[in-house]
Structure formats: C-alpha cells, structure tokens
Amino acid sequence: MPNRITACGCSVPKGTKCVHEQASAKQRQASNDAERGTPAQRGYDADWSKIRFRFLHHHPTCCVCGAKATHVDHIKSIREAPELRLVESNLRAMCLPCHSRRTAKDQSQAWGKPKAA
C-alpha cells in the first residue's frame, strides 16, 4: 500500500496517522470532553442509573427493531426538556445500532446539518 503525505509533511502508510495528527486528535478530544462536562453534569447520575436499570428490565427489546435493548433514549432530550429527564413516558428502550442512528440524527439537526434518512 503506498504512503500518503500528511498536512505536516510526514509520509505514512494509508489508513494511519502520523504523530502530529495523533497529537492533534487527542487535543481536540480533550477540548470536546472539557466543554461537554461529566456524565453527572449532563444528567446521567445515580438517579438516572436506577431508572435506566428498571426501565430496561421492563422494556427488554428495542422499540425500533426488536433486538435486545441495551440503551435508554430520551424522546425529548435532557437539554430540551430537563424536567422530563426521569419521566418514564419520555423514555424508550433501544439497541446500540438504533440508538447510535437516533443520536447521530439528533446531533446533525442540532448542528444545522441536513436531516439523516
């Protein structure tokens, strides 16, 4: 496989990053994590853990595809409706792939990108 030349001028195999790109990616991730806050700061605390466990026990399958549910999704996000954070009628059980698709769609809409299909 031929090498590629990075923006900083390094020559690396395709599909890999040079040390400069790796450092830059780590800095971006650290900055994003600092802005985002901890899970507890975002509303995912001990109370959330309890209701999540109970909800998955009573709703063991994904509401989209019927697979085993491993995630609990907020229909209205915590940011949008913090008062509904622990209200069961605002929750739905999902498998990881369906929850990931839903999250990506919601985030693309929040950032003004075109809606995902």
Number of C-alpha atoms within 10 A of each C-alpha: 6 7 12 15 12 14 10 10 10 14 14 15 12 12 8 11 16 16 12 13 15 12 12 11 13 11 12 12 12 12 11 11 11 10 9 11 10 12 9 11 9 12 15 15 12 10 12 14 11 11 17 21 14 12 17 19 12 9 17 17 19 22 15 13 12 12 15 16 22 19 22 21 18 18 15 13 14 16 11 10 12 13 9 17 21 18 11 13 9 16 19 21 26 26 21 16 14 19 20 13 13 16 13 14 16 15 13 14 13 11 8 8 11 10 12 11 5
